[in-house]
Amino acid sequence: MHIDLAGRTALITGSTAGIGLATAEAFARAGARTVLNGRDEARLQAAANKIRTLVSGADLITVAADVSTAEGAQILLDVVPAVDVLVNNTGIFASTPVLEIPDDEWHRFFEVNVISGVRLARNYLPGMAERGFGRIVFVSSETAVDTPLDMVHYGVTKTALLAVARGLAKAAAGTGVTVNSVLPGPTHTEGIEEYITALLPEAGTFDEAQRDFIAQYRPTSLLKRLIRPEEVANLILFASSEQSSATTGAALKVEGGTLTSLVP
Ligand SMILES: NC(=O)c1ccc[n+]([C@@H]2O[C@H](COP(=O)([O-])OP(=O)(O)OC[C@H]3O[C@@H](n4cnc5c(N)ncnc54)[C@H](OP(=O)(O)O)[C@@H]3O)[C@@H](O)[C@H]2O)c1
């Protein structure tokens, strides 16, 4: 299958690092005009430069905007009034016992992880429907289905995204616009590296630590290792392609088999 997104514009929020950066690179390779986003101009330029060294002729736009605010969403809309693909990737996580999560932290997690994507979909979906083509992908998590004890607020936001994607897919029925969520498992990003190192300070190398982490905290993993960001990006790219036209309202797993349910 050859995925060609030439002539398409794709916005990937939170694309200065991790899964978002790998996804932006995948879109650039597929020929899309790729919009990178993050809050910091220097980190954005570093991300764009990295992609340019890897993908010759990459067509990139960078937009510094905090997507957890209405002002940030408006900045994106002003710079990029229409997109064909929207990947709502921005997300934060933190390890806090559930009874110690204060109200303002619950609100912050909802603003960053849920409302950001809802707002951008509201801005961009009508134009996609008018043009008869569009792809919206919400980056959820395996924790949407299996709530983690130390990150209940995070898990709740990721569960919410499954319903948001399903609801928007219903709203877009018959228009040529698909809306899906993607559920990664533990993926090798800087954030997860810090999280695992803090969780397992006794482990030797990071490679040993990640295998201990999987063995102790994700024993049902069939992959038995962290997922690579580009492995998640591959599924997001497929869900954003012309070829995925019959996949909508779906929750797509890329969690290394950790979830034991036969369907998400
Ligand atoms: N890593 C995992 O194991 C894993 C597993 C399952 C699901 N996920 C999900 O995958 C997504 C990406 O995770 P990741 O681990 O790749 O993240 P990451 O490495 O921590 O990167 C987060 C990205 O989001 C940006 N960002 C954060 N807050 C933002 C805001 N308010 N406005 C705009 N950009 C913002 C950051 O940019 P700046 O800091 O430069 O602004 C950065 O580019 C998240 O939704 C996460 O929940 C991750």
The ligand as an ORCA input file, in Angstrom:
! r2SCAN-3c Opt
* xyz 0 1
  N       4.337      8.099     25.283
  C       3.473      7.137     25.582
  O       3.842      6.089     26.132
  C       2.025      7.277     25.224
  C       1.187      6.149     25.353
  C      -0.154      6.276     25.009
  C      -0.654      7.473     24.550
  N       0.183      8.548     24.458
  C      -0.391      9.804     23.975
  O       0.294     10.220     22.821
  C       0.303     11.636     22.747
  C       1.728     12.119     22.592
  O       2.453     11.659     23.708
  P       4.054     11.761     23.772
  O       4.468     10.879     24.891
  O       4.624     11.587     22.423
  O       4.195     13.281     24.244
  P       5.514     14.141     24.555
  O       6.729     13.437     24.088
  O       5.409     14.543     25.985
  O       5.237     15.387     23.638
  C       4.119     16.177     23.903
  C       3.971     17.173     22.801
  O       2.828     17.965     23.096
  C       3.207     19.333     23.069
  N       2.340     20.032     23.975
  C       2.135     19.805     25.292
  N       1.199     20.645     25.750
  C       0.816     21.411     24.691
  C      -0.119     22.451     24.515
  N      -0.867     22.872     25.536
  N      -0.260     23.016     23.273
  C       0.488     22.587     22.234
  N       1.388     21.588     22.337
  C       1.541     21.026     23.559
  C       4.664     19.360     23.399
  O       5.232     20.511     22.810
  P       6.040     21.667     23.585
  O       6.435     21.099     24.923
  O       7.200     21.926     22.677
  O       5.064     22.777     23.674
  C       5.146     18.100     22.688
  O       5.342     18.375     21.322
  C      -0.380     12.140     24.008
  O      -1.722     12.420     23.755
  C      -0.248     10.956     24.951
  O      -1.254     10.938     25.935
  C       1.512      8.487     24.771
*
